[in-house]
Structure formats: structure tokens, C-alpha cells
Amino acid sequence: MISAEVRWGRIAENLKEKNCAVDASQCCGKWEAVVGGYRKIKDHNNRSRNAPFSSLLKIERKDLKLLLEFYDKWVEILDSFYGQRANISPPCMAKSGDIGVGSPGTAEVTVDAEPVREEVSAVERGHTSGNERTVHGNSGKRKKMLAILLRLL
């Protein structure tokens, strides 16, 4: 097994070949930020009575301390990679109101869909659905880097 430092170095080299000049620490930092944002979104969506992240306005996302921009396609791609891990999607979740003193508890088992790897190419090509918004600034570099990182998984 290779060390994380070597792995991120290889990813940085691959990105440089694709005209995305970043170093290993930038790749690692970006990946950690993306996964951290993804976890916050999943936690938000799993709480009862919360509106889904994709339906929130930017001001609502800011008030909830969530990422302002995170595309639905990215969530789908990360679901395919992380979705079945217990720290992202617990295998069982109790339904609200079902557990009480003297009543039998019920659990809902969540099952994730098959991986959606073909979405990576759509993100890399810049194809977006109607729900996605344009990000200004360094968005092109960020999108390209994320798409390449996701492809390397």
C-alpha cells in the first residue's frame, strides 16, 4: 500500500499533465474540503424536517453554515463512492415517533444505488443539469480538478 503523500503526489502529477497546475497538498486539501462539505450536506439531509440541500437558497445555505455551491451531480458521484460507509449513511436509522416506552422500535434500512461513474465525464465536460448554478472566479479550475480527482477513485 502506498503512502498518502505518494498517492497525492501521483494525483498532482496527473493533474499537471491535464494542464491543472496544483501540488499534492492542494489536491489533498481540496479533497478533504469536498468530502467535508459532502458530509455536512448528508447530515443536513438526514435530519428530519430539513429541506433537501438542493432546494435551499444560497442565503439559507449560508445561515446553516453549509457550502454555497455543491452540485447535485457531485453528491451523486460521492454517494457512489462513500454512500455505503457507516460514517456517511448509517445502516439503520430510527424513524421519528416510532420508538417509545413499551412500544416496539422500528428501523429503516437505507440502501444505496449502484455507482454512477459516468457522471464524472459529464462534470468534466462541463455539462450541468438545470439545478446547477455557475460558480464565478476559479470555478473552471476547481471543476476540472474535482472531475479529475473523482475519475481517479
Secondary structure, DSSP 8 states (H G I E B T S, - for coil): ---HHHHHHHHHHHHHHTT----HHHHHHHHHHHHHHHHHHHHHHHSTT---GGG--HHHHHHTT--S---HHHHHHHHHHHTTSTTTS-SEEE-TTS--TTS---EEE-------THHHHHHHHT---TT-----SSHHHHHHHHHHHHHT-
